[in-house]
């Protein structure tokens, strides 16, 4: 394609023989809406002549132009001028001020009278270049140089990338499409004639067999094909071709073949030796052809910048390596593998001067492409005569390797079924490169660099939506656009479909289309436009699954969870893990399931929608319900096993779920940090599964769900104050009330109380705990009764009702002893110590706290040891033994961090900050308070927050920053007051004590320290 210089000295390029493409300096520009492209096309094909504004209107809309069409056209021209000559904005303003017939000779797109002209050389477009080369090729043939004529015509036809002016609307574009299509056919016939003149009958056959099949009424092409067949010793086929053409002409047009075709028929019948003569003069051997088979690049390609750069650079430097470079792109249908591969290939074209080969391997078809046929196509494109093609696949593959030795050719293999289909098509020597796309992971190609494509990120998806639907339109509804690409799961095909629907429906809003996609059951139906459909793309891969794979694919999608482990998959499928794993991995290999990590899987959101639709169509409701309930049971066993791994003496965990032999070994839980991180990652799955259970299985799933929530909260105390339970508990309570299940209701009221307690809402917590005790069935386990009594006691302690709390704490300790739970005895002794402290009995508090630590150490529970040291630190600090308290707090902090008990870690940091202030160390105290506040960011644990803010306020006061300190102290006091906590009075006292302090004196003392 020829080039023109823009106003900034950058090269402009225009392509019209396919999609309309504009580039400056090799970078694509966006020529705007379809109507704006129509204006550009009309001006480009005017050959530099001025086009009146009304002709531009007629070119776009014909006789049905809208009101103010001329004004709209002028807007399009203004935008095109800015696009093509970025410094043209000033000239545009001058145009508006001075509408006279003149030519702005400084620009490319200029005003001329009432119209416009695009001042570019005639061959600036690929259309002009095509016409120039085609004319030169025809002239060379007429001058007797058939080989040069064929080369020029081949170069002319290589400029075509598909239907000309694709997507450009209007009568003018339609007429030009017809004209250009006819010009291409004429050039193809001329090329066949030139090849025939040069004696290249194999090339003539390769060109004209498909051509005559598609255009059977073109007599010149039929005659050339007959001659090539006759010269190749296939006289009977040549005569049969004439007979078929004659019958068709009579049937379709009612005419006999013309003189040229009839005369050739007569001469073939007569065996005229003149037909075997080659008229072309002897010339130098024709150079080997350079194929250029890449499909057209996508104008609105967006995103994947890192991949484009990385793979593009790797391909471009393929000649520097010792072996052939192979890149594989895999991923689910619709993720943009083909688009990306073609885009990268065009970027790397210059590095492959010997050509580019392309083939669609039809890997998702029931009959994928035969490697032997593909090899034959490649060899023909590389100049091997058809008569010299071997029959066997291995021989053709060897011939391809020979032809590509010491050459630099890029091969793009699209939509491969598997590695076996690809291996014969790979060159044998360095220099050339292969880029393969496939839904399957092509692990069987030695040395291949494999990349699995995921969905676009949010910004990339929005850019694609805007590029197709219009930037202004998307910007005007930014939030709706963000939700729209999320509903498409940022799958490129889905985003392109919704963008195309918006582009072709100007009256639709983004929000209106979003509403149509909200219903999961009709979402796939909405994701369809023209021949593009997300559901059809997924169906191609689904049809290739075996019956057992398809069953697993459907059933695994039923639980409404964002990801699942191998053990979860085994539970859903009701199979042993060693049978479930090969099934899950086969779905990963098929590109229908994603492996986030070893033994961890997820569906792309839209693939899951597709799988669920198929599950509803094929699986009975009881089968789908059973899958959800089995997963619920598996999660309960999983969490209980983790709880027991953390605390052997957790009696409640043994009574929530029956544990079979070897269950603990299956979960693989130890005390290592990685196991606990993995378990915390299960929180999202728990919440999703709970919501689905309440929505579709509230009766059968209620009891295991409630027990699962109990186990989860006890394993991670801070979870009960989080948003997950806040969303789940009200719905669970309603379902349990509807089912009249006092067992479930009692446990749910307890959990609700625990949420209030950890958030510092002691009155609300007390009410829930007492209600839970009243609902407790008589046959309920001792472990449950103990748990409720203990939590009520702890809550009363927090409310400052020490004597009442101590009565319940002693009862709870008795119940813990009955259960043989030494670890919980230690925890209760710590709370007894706090109660004695509140009651004003510090010696008894210390005695209880020290007994609690001794009991915890004897129990062997590190969790209880951490709690006991924390409580002992509080008691010691209150009696003035601050240094000893700090030592216990430090050990508790290390244990809480190892156990990932984040809320308690923050509490200890706040306590340490208070101790450091008491020791006169304000700077370390401020750092400790800041760390506590950072851990509690966005937390609902109001007591914890108030304690940390109090510490920060005290440290800032000590550092002489009264304004900032006042803000933290006021916030802490307000929090304590709202909770009814006694600390509110202490904070107020600290505020009063700070009045009138000599801040300069404090700062000088700090400096001396």
TAMOUR-V577146 format. One record per residue. SS is DSSP state (alpha for helix, beta for strand, coil for the rest). OMEGA is omega as a letter, one per 40 degrees, with the letter a starting at -180 (none if undefined). NEAR is the number of other C-alpha atoms within 10 Angstrom. Layout:
ss-><SS & SS>
omega-><OMEGA & OMEGA>
near-><NEAR & NEAR>
This chain:
ss-><coil & coil & coil & beta & beta & coil & coil & coil & coil & coil & beta & beta & beta & beta & beta & coil & coil & coil & beta & coil & beta & beta & beta & beta & coil & coil & beta & beta & beta & coil & coil & coil & coil & alpha & alpha & alpha & alpha & alpha & alpha & alpha & alpha & alpha & alpha & alpha & coil & coil & coil & coil & coil & coil & beta & beta & alpha & alpha & alpha & alpha & alpha & alpha & alpha & alpha & alpha & coil & coil & coil & coil & coil & coil & coil & alpha & alpha & alpha & alpha & alpha & alpha & alpha & alpha & alpha & alpha & alpha & alpha & alpha & alpha & alpha & alpha & coil & alpha & alpha & alpha & alpha & alpha & alpha & alpha & alpha & alpha & alpha & alpha & alpha & coil & coil & coil & coil & coil & coil & coil & coil & coil & coil & coil & beta & beta & beta & beta & coil & coil & beta & beta & beta & beta & coil & coil & coil & alpha & alpha & alpha & beta & alpha & alpha & alpha & alpha & alpha & alpha & alpha & alpha & alpha & alpha & alpha & alpha & alpha & alpha & alpha & alpha & alpha & coil & coil & coil & alpha & alpha & alpha & alpha & alpha & alpha & alpha & alpha & alpha & alpha & alpha & alpha & coil & coil & coil & coil & coil & coil & coil & coil & beta & coil & coil & coil & coil & alpha & alpha & alpha & alpha & alpha & alpha & alpha & alpha & alpha & alpha & alpha & alpha & alpha & alpha & alpha & alpha & alpha & alpha & alpha & alpha & alpha & alpha & alpha & alpha & alpha & alpha & alpha & coil & coil & coil & alpha & alpha & alpha & alpha & alpha & alpha & alpha & alpha & alpha & alpha & alpha & alpha & alpha & alpha & coil & coil & coil & coil & alpha & alpha & alpha & alpha & alpha & alpha & alpha & alpha & alpha & alpha & alpha & alpha & alpha & coil & coil & coil & alpha & alpha & alpha & alpha & alpha & alpha & alpha & alpha & alpha & alpha & alpha & alpha & alpha & alpha & alpha & alpha & alpha & alpha & alpha & coil & coil & coil & coil & coil & alpha & alpha & alpha & alpha & alpha & alpha & alpha & alpha & alpha & alpha & alpha & alpha & coil & coil & alpha & alpha & alpha & alpha & coil & coil & coil & coil & coil & coil & coil & coil & coil & coil & coil & coil & coil & coil & coil & beta & coil & coil & coil & coil & coil & coil & coil & coil & coil & coil & coil & coil & alpha & alpha & alpha & alpha & alpha & alpha & alpha & alpha & alpha & alpha & alpha & alpha & coil & alpha & alpha & alpha & coil & coil & coil & coil & beta & beta & beta & beta & beta & beta & coil & coil & coil & coil & coil & coil & alpha & alpha & alpha & alpha & alpha & alpha & alpha & alpha & alpha & alpha & alpha & alpha & alpha & alpha & alpha & coil & coil & coil & coil & beta & beta & beta & beta & beta & coil & coil & coil & coil & coil & coil & coil & coil & coil & coil & alpha & alpha & alpha & alpha & alpha & alpha & alpha & alpha & alpha & alpha & alpha & coil & coil & coil & coil & alpha & alpha & alpha & coil & coil & coil & coil & alpha & alpha & alpha & alpha & alpha & alpha & alpha & alpha & alpha & alpha & alpha & alpha & coil & coil & coil & coil & coil & beta & beta & beta & beta & beta & beta & beta & coil & coil & alpha & alpha & alpha & alpha & alpha & coil & coil & coil & coil & coil & coil & coil & coil & coil & beta & beta & beta & beta & beta & beta & coil & coil & coil & coil & coil & coil & coil & coil & coil & coil & beta & beta & beta & beta & coil & coil & coil & coil & coil & alpha & alpha & alpha & alpha & alpha & alpha & alpha & alpha & alpha & alpha & alpha & alpha & coil & alpha & alpha & alpha & alpha & alpha & alpha & coil & alpha & alpha & alpha & alpha & alpha & alpha & alpha & alpha & alpha & alpha & coil & coil & coil & coil & alpha & alpha & alpha & alpha & alpha & alpha & alpha & alpha & alpha & alpha & alpha & alpha & coil & coil & coil & coil & coil & coil & alpha & alpha & alpha & alpha & alpha & alpha & alpha & alpha & coil & coil & alpha & alpha & alpha & alpha & alpha & alpha & alpha & coil & beta & beta & coil & coil & beta & beta & alpha & alpha & alpha & alpha & alpha & alpha & alpha & alpha & alpha & coil & coil & coil & coil & alpha & alpha & alpha & alpha & alpha & alpha & alpha & alpha & alpha & alpha & coil & coil & coil & coil & coil & coil & coil & beta & beta & alpha & alpha & alpha & alpha & alpha & alpha & alpha & alpha & coil & coil & coil & alpha & alpha & alpha & alpha & alpha & alpha & alpha & alpha & alpha & alpha & alpha & alpha & alpha & coil & coil & coil & coil & beta & beta & beta & beta & coil & coil & beta & beta & beta & coil & coil & alpha & alpha & alpha & alpha & alpha & alpha & alpha & alpha & alpha & alpha & alpha & alpha & alpha & alpha & coil & coil & alpha & alpha & alpha & alpha & alpha & alpha & alpha & alpha & alpha & alpha & alpha & alpha & alpha & alpha & alpha & alpha & alpha & alpha & alpha & alpha & alpha & alpha & alpha & alpha & alpha & alpha & coil & coil & coil & coil & alpha & alpha & alpha & alpha & alpha & alpha & coil & coil & coil & coil & coil & coil & alpha & alpha & alpha & alpha & alpha & coil & coil & coil & coil & coil & alpha & alpha & alpha & alpha & alpha & alpha & alpha & alpha & coil & coil & alpha & alpha & alpha & alpha & alpha & alpha & alpha & alpha & alpha & alpha & alpha & alpha & alpha & alpha & coil & alpha & alpha & alpha & alpha & alpha & alpha & alpha & alpha & alpha & alpha & alpha & alpha & alpha & alpha & alpha & alpha & alpha & alpha & coil & alpha & alpha & alpha & alpha & alpha & coil & alpha & alpha & alpha & alpha & alpha & alpha & alpha & alpha & alpha & alpha & alpha & alpha & alpha & alpha & alpha & alpha & alpha & coil & coil & alpha & alpha & alpha & alpha & alpha & alpha & alpha & alpha & alpha & alpha & alpha & alpha & alpha & alpha & alpha & alpha & alpha & coil & coil & coil & alpha & alpha & alpha & alpha & alpha & alpha & alpha & alpha & alpha & alpha & alpha & alpha & alpha & alpha & coil & coil & coil & coil & coil & coil & alpha & alpha & alpha & alpha & alpha & alpha & alpha & alpha & alpha & alpha & alpha & alpha & alpha & alpha & alpha & alpha & alpha & coil & coil & coil & alpha & alpha & alpha & alpha & alpha & alpha & alpha & alpha & alpha & alpha & alpha & alpha & alpha & alpha & alpha & alpha & alpha & coil & coil & coil & alpha & alpha & alpha & alpha & alpha & alpha & alpha & alpha & alpha & alpha & alpha & alpha & alpha & alpha & alpha & alpha & alpha & coil & coil & coil & alpha & alpha & alpha & alpha & alpha & alpha & alpha & alpha & alpha & alpha & alpha & alpha & alpha & alpha & alpha & alpha & alpha & alpha & coil & coil & alpha & alpha & alpha & alpha & alpha & alpha & alpha & alpha & alpha & alpha & alpha & alpha & alpha & alpha & alpha & alpha & alpha & coil & coil & coil & alpha & alpha & alpha & alpha & alpha & alpha & alpha & alpha & alpha & alpha & alpha & alpha & alpha & alpha & alpha & alpha & alpha & alpha & coil & coil & alpha & alpha & alpha & alpha & alpha & alpha & alpha & alpha & alpha & alpha & alpha & alpha & alpha & alpha & alpha & alpha & alpha & coil & coil & coil & alpha & alpha & alpha & alpha & alpha & alpha & alpha & alpha & alpha & alpha & alpha & alpha & alpha & alpha & coil & coil & coil & coil & coil & coil & alpha & alpha & alpha & alpha & alpha & alpha & alpha & alpha & alpha & alpha & alpha & alpha & alpha & alpha & alpha & alpha & alpha & coil & coil & coil & alpha & alpha & alpha & alpha & alpha & alpha & alpha & alpha & alpha & alpha & alpha & alpha & alpha & alpha & alpha & alpha & alpha & alpha & coil & coil & coil & alpha & alpha & alpha & alpha & alpha & alpha & alpha & alpha & alpha & alpha & alpha & alpha & coil & coil & coil & coil & alpha & alpha & alpha & alpha & alpha & alpha & alpha & alpha & alpha & alpha & coil>
omega-><a & a & i & a & i & a & i & i & i & a & i & i & a & i & a & a & a & i & i & a & i & i & i & a & a & a & a & i & i & a & i & a & i & i & i & i & i & i & i & a & a & a & i & a & i & i & i & i & i & i & i & a & a & i & i & i & a & a & a & a & a & a & a & a & a & i & i & a & a & i & i & i & a & i & i & a & i & i & i & i & i & i & a & i & a & i & a & a & i & i & i & i & i & i & a & a & a & a & i & i & i & i & i & a & a & a & i & a & a & i & i & a & i & a & a & i & i & a & i & i & a & a & a & i & i & i & i & i & i & a & i & a & i & i & i & i & i & i & a & i & i & i & i & i & a & a & i & i & i & a & i & a & i & i & i & a & i & i & a & i & a & i & a & i & a & i & a & a & i & a & a & a & a & i & a & i & i & a & a & i & i & i & i & i & i & i & i & i & i & i & i & i & i & i & i & i & a & i & a & a & i & i & i & i & a & a & a & i & i & a & a & i & a & a & a & a & i & a & a & i & i & i & a & i & i & a & a & i & a & a & a & i & a & a & a & i & i & i & i & i & i & a & i & i & i & i & a & i & i & a & a & a & a & a & i & i & a & a & a & a & a & a & i & i & a & a & i & i & a & a & a & a & i & i & a & a & i & a & a & i & i & a & i & i & a & i & i & a & i & a & i & a & a & i & a & i & a & a & a & i & i & i & i & a & a & i & i & a & a & a & i & i & i & i & a & i & a & a & a & a & a & a & a & i & i & i & i & i & i & i & a & i & i & a & i & a & a & a & i & a & a & i & i & a & i & i & a & a & a & a & a & a & a & i & i & i & a & i & i & a & i & a & i & i & i & i & a & a & i & i & a & i & i & i & i & i & a & a & i & i & i & i & i & i & a & a & a & a & i & i & a & i & a & i & i & i & i & i & i & i & i & a & a & i & i & i & a & a & i & i & i & a & a & i & i & i & a & a & a & i & a & a & a & a & a & i & a & a & a & i & i & a & a & i & a & i & a & i & i & i & a & a & a & i & a & i & a & i & a & i & i & a & i & i & i & i & a & a & i & a & i & i & i & i & a & a & a & a & a & a & a & a & a & i & a & i & a & a & i & i & i & i & a & i & i & i & i & a & i & i & a & i & a & i & i & a & a & i & i & i & i & a & a & i & a & a & i & i & i & a & a & i & i & i & a & a & a & a & a & a & i & a & a & i & a & a & a & i & a & i & a & i & i & a & a & i & i & a & a & i & a & a & a & a & i & a & a & i & a & i & i & i & a & a & a & a & a & i & a & a & a & i & i & i & i & a & i & i & i & i & a & a & a & a & i & a & a & i & a & a & i & i & a & a & i & i & i & i & i & i & i & i & a & i & a & i & i & i & a & a & i & i & i & a & a & i & i & i & i & a & a & i & i & i & i & a & a & a & i & a & a & i & i & i & i & i & a & a & i & i & i & i & a & i & i & i & a & a & i & i & i & i & i & i & i & a & a & a & i & a & a & a & a & a & i & a & i & a & i & i & i & a & a & i & a & a & i & a & i & i & a & a & a & i & a & i & i & a & i & i & i & a & a & i & i & a & a & a & i & a & i & i & a & a & a & a & a & a & a & a & a & a & i & i & a & i & i & i & i & a & a & a & i & i & i & a & a & a & a & i & a & a & a & i & i & i & a & a & i & i & i & i & i & a & i & i & i & a & a & a & a & i & i & a & i & a & i & i & i & i & i & i & i & i & i & a & a & i & i & i & a & a & i & i & a & a & a & i & i & i & i & i & i & a & a & i & a & a & i & a & i & a & i & i & i & a & a & i & a & a & i & a & i & a & i & i & a & i & i & i & a & a & i & i & a & i & i & i & i & i & i & i & i & a & i & i & i & i & a & a & a & a & i & i & i & i & a & i & i & i & i & i & i & i & i & i & i & a & i & i & a & a & i & i & a & a & a & a & i & i & i & i & i & i & i & a & i & a & a & a & i & i & i & i & i & i & a & i & i & a & i & i & i & a & a & i & a & a & i & i & a & a & i & i & a & a & i & i & a & i & i & a & i & i & i & i & i & a & i & i & a & a & i & i & i & i & a & i & i & i & i & i & i & i & a & i & i & i & i & a & a & a & i & i & i & i & i & i & i & i & i & a & i & i & a & a & a & a & i & a & a & i & i & a & a & i & a & i & i & i & i & i & i & a & i & i & a & a & i & i & a & a & i & i & a & i & a & a & i & i & i & a & i & i & i & i & a & a & a & a & a & a & a & a & i & i & i & i & i & i & i & a & a & a & i & i & i & a & i & i & i & a & i & i & i & i & i & i & none>
near-><14 & 16 & 19 & 19 & 16 & 19 & 16 & 10 & 11 & 15 & 16 & 23 & 23 & 21 & 23 & 25 & 24 & 19 & 20 & 22 & 21 & 20 & 19 & 19 & 15 & 12 & 11 & 16 & 17 & 15 & 23 & 18 & 16 & 18 & 21 & 20 & 22 & 28 & 28 & 22 & 23 & 20 & 22 & 23 & 16 & 15 & 18 & 17 & 16 & 19 & 20 & 15 & 21 & 15 & 16 & 25 & 25 & 17 & 23 & 26 & 18 & 15 & 10 & 9 & 13 & 11 & 8 & 9 & 17 & 17 & 12 & 15 & 19 & 17 & 13 & 20 & 23 & 19 & 19 & 21 & 21 & 16 & 18 & 22 & 21 & 15 & 15 & 22 & 14 & 10 & 18 & 18 & 11 & 11 & 16 & 9 & 9 & 10 & 12 & 12 & 11 & 13 & 14 & 14 & 10 & 12 & 19 & 20 & 26 & 24 & 25 & 19 & 16 & 14 & 18 & 21 & 23 & 22 & 19 & 18 & 14 & 18 & 19 & 19 & 26 & 22 & 23 & 20 & 18 & 26 & 21 & 16 & 22 & 27 & 17 & 17 & 28 & 22 & 15 & 20 & 25 & 12 & 11 & 16 & 21 & 27 & 28 & 21 & 29 & 28 & 19 & 23 & 29 & 22 & 20 & 25 & 19 & 15 & 18 & 21 & 18 & 13 & 15 & 23 & 22 & 17 & 16 & 24 & 18 & 19 & 16 & 20 & 21 & 15 & 12 & 16 & 19 & 13 & 12 & 18 & 15 & 12 & 15 & 18 & 16 & 16 & 24 & 22 & 23 & 23 & 30 & 28 & 26 & 28 & 27 & 26 & 23 & 25 & 20 & 18 & 24 & 21 & 20 & 24 & 23 & 17 & 18 & 22 & 13 & 11 & 18 & 20 & 10 & 10 & 13 & 15 & 17 & 16 & 21 & 18 & 26 & 24 & 23 & 25 & 29 & 27 & 24 & 28 & 21 & 20 & 20 & 15 & 10 & 13 & 18 & 13 & 14 & 23 & 20 & 12 & 18 & 21 & 13 & 11 & 22 & 21 & 15 & 17 & 18 & 12 & 11 & 10 & 10 & 11 & 12 & 15 & 20 & 12 & 10 & 11 & 20 & 15 & 13 & 19 & 21 & 12 & 13 & 20 & 12 & 9 & 13 & 11 & 9 & 9 & 14 & 14 & 11 & 13 & 13 & 18 & 12 & 10 & 11 & 7 & 7 & 12 & 9 & 11 & 16 & 18 & 22 & 19 & 19 & 21 & 20 & 17 & 20 & 15 & 18 & 17 & 17 & 18 & 18 & 15 & 9 & 9 & 14 & 18 & 14 & 11 & 20 & 21 & 15 & 19 & 28 & 21 & 16 & 23 & 21 & 13 & 13 & 10 & 16 & 20 & 26 & 24 & 21 & 25 & 24 & 26 & 25 & 27 & 26 & 23 & 21 & 22 & 25 & 22 & 19 & 22 & 24 & 20 & 20 & 21 & 27 & 16 & 19 & 20 & 19 & 11 & 21 & 21 & 14 & 21 & 22 & 24 & 21 & 21 & 20 & 15 & 24 & 17 & 22 & 22 & 14 & 10 & 10 & 16 & 19 & 12 & 20 & 20 & 13 & 22 & 23 & 22 & 18 & 22 & 21 & 19 & 21 & 19 & 17 & 20 & 17 & 16 & 8 & 10 & 16 & 15 & 11 & 9 & 18 & 14 & 15 & 23 & 24 & 17 & 19 & 22 & 17 & 14 & 15 & 21 & 16 & 14 & 18 & 20 & 24 & 32 & 25 & 25 & 25 & 24 & 25 & 26 & 23 & 22 & 17 & 13 & 18 & 19 & 14 & 21 & 22 & 21 & 28 & 17 & 20 & 19 & 26 & 31 & 26 & 25 & 24 & 25 & 31 & 28 & 27 & 26 & 23 & 25 & 14 & 12 & 18 & 10 & 12 & 17 & 16 & 17 & 16 & 18 & 17 & 17 & 20 & 21 & 15 & 15 & 14 & 19 & 27 & 26 & 18 & 24 & 31 & 21 & 21 & 23 & 24 & 18 & 15 & 11 & 17 & 23 & 13 & 12 & 13 & 15 & 12 & 19 & 23 & 19 & 17 & 26 & 27 & 18 & 21 & 25 & 20 & 28 & 25 & 26 & 21 & 28 & 26 & 26 & 24 & 24 & 26 & 19 & 20 & 22 & 19 & 12 & 11 & 10 & 9 & 12 & 16 & 23 & 16 & 13 & 18 & 21 & 12 & 14 & 20 & 13 & 12 & 15 & 13 & 13 & 20 & 21 & 14 & 19 & 21 & 20 & 17 & 8 & 7 & 16 & 18 & 25 & 21 & 15 & 15 & 20 & 15 & 15 & 19 & 21 & 13 & 15 & 16 & 10 & 10 & 9 & 18 & 18 & 18 & 20 & 27 & 21 & 23 & 28 & 28 & 23 & 24 & 18 & 19 & 16 & 20 & 21 & 18 & 19 & 23 & 24 & 29 & 22 & 24 & 27 & 22 & 15 & 13 & 13 & 17 & 11 & 12 & 20 & 18 & 12 & 21 & 25 & 17 & 16 & 21 & 21 & 20 & 24 & 23 & 25 & 23 & 22 & 19 & 13 & 9 & 8 & 15 & 16 & 20 & 21 & 24 & 19 & 17 & 21 & 23 & 21 & 20 & 22 & 26 & 24 & 18 & 18 & 23 & 14 & 10 & 11 & 14 & 10 & 11 & 8 & 13 & 20 & 17 & 18 & 21 & 24 & 21 & 20 & 22 & 24 & 18 & 20 & 22 & 26 & 25 & 22 & 23 & 30 & 26 & 25 & 22 & 20 & 17 & 19 & 18 & 17 & 20 & 22 & 20 & 22 & 27 & 17 & 15 & 21 & 17 & 12 & 14 & 8 & 8 & 8 & 13 & 18 & 10 & 12 & 17 & 12 & 20 & 16 & 12 & 10 & 13 & 11 & 15 & 18 & 11 & 10 & 14 & 16 & 11 & 16 & 14 & 14 & 18 & 21 & 19 & 16 & 22 & 29 & 22 & 18 & 24 & 20 & 12 & 12 & 16 & 21 & 14 & 14 & 20 & 21 & 17 & 21 & 25 & 25 & 21 & 25 & 24 & 22 & 24 & 21 & 17 & 16 & 22 & 16 & 17 & 19 & 21 & 26 & 23 & 17 & 12 & 17 & 20 & 13 & 13 & 16 & 20 & 14 & 17 & 24 & 21 & 14 & 19 & 23 & 13 & 11 & 14 & 11 & 17 & 16 & 18 & 25 & 24 & 26 & 24 & 24 & 23 & 27 & 25 & 24 & 29 & 27 & 27 & 23 & 30 & 23 & 22 & 27 & 23 & 25 & 16 & 16 & 26 & 23 & 16 & 24 & 28 & 18 & 16 & 26 & 18 & 11 & 17 & 20 & 14 & 8 & 7 & 10 & 13 & 16 & 20 & 19 & 17 & 20 & 18 & 23 & 22 & 26 & 22 & 27 & 29 & 23 & 26 & 24 & 25 & 24 & 20 & 19 & 15 & 21 & 15 & 13 & 24 & 23 & 13 & 20 & 26 & 19 & 16 & 24 & 23 & 15 & 21 & 23 & 14 & 13 & 18 & 13 & 18 & 24 & 29 & 28 & 26 & 30 & 24 & 30 & 26 & 31 & 29 & 31 & 29 & 30 & 30 & 25 & 20 & 18 & 16 & 12 & 13 & 19 & 14 & 16 & 26 & 24 & 17 & 25 & 31 & 21 & 19 & 31 & 25 & 15 & 22 & 27 & 18 & 13 & 19 & 15 & 20 & 19 & 20 & 27 & 26 & 25 & 26 & 31 & 27 & 27 & 30 & 28 & 28 & 26 & 27 & 20 & 20 & 14 & 13 & 12 & 14 & 20 & 16 & 13 & 24 & 23 & 14 & 21 & 28 & 18 & 15 & 27 & 25 & 14 & 20 & 23 & 14 & 17 & 20 & 16 & 18 & 20 & 21 & 22 & 24 & 27 & 24 & 29 & 27 & 29 & 25 & 30 & 32 & 28 & 26 & 22 & 21 & 17 & 12 & 15 & 18 & 24 & 16 & 15 & 28 & 25 & 15 & 25 & 28 & 20 & 17 & 30 & 23 & 13 & 17 & 20 & 10 & 10 & 17 & 19 & 22 & 21 & 23 & 26 & 27 & 28 & 28 & 33 & 26 & 32 & 33 & 32 & 29 & 29 & 28 & 23 & 24 & 23 & 19 & 19 & 15 & 19 & 11 & 13 & 24 & 19 & 14 & 21 & 27 & 18 & 17 & 28 & 23 & 16 & 23 & 24 & 15 & 14 & 22 & 17 & 18 & 14 & 20 & 22 & 13 & 13 & 23 & 16 & 11 & 16 & 19 & 10 & 10 & 17 & 9 & 7 & 12 & 10 & 16 & 10 & 11 & 15 & 15 & 11 & 11 & 16 & 8 & 7 & 8>
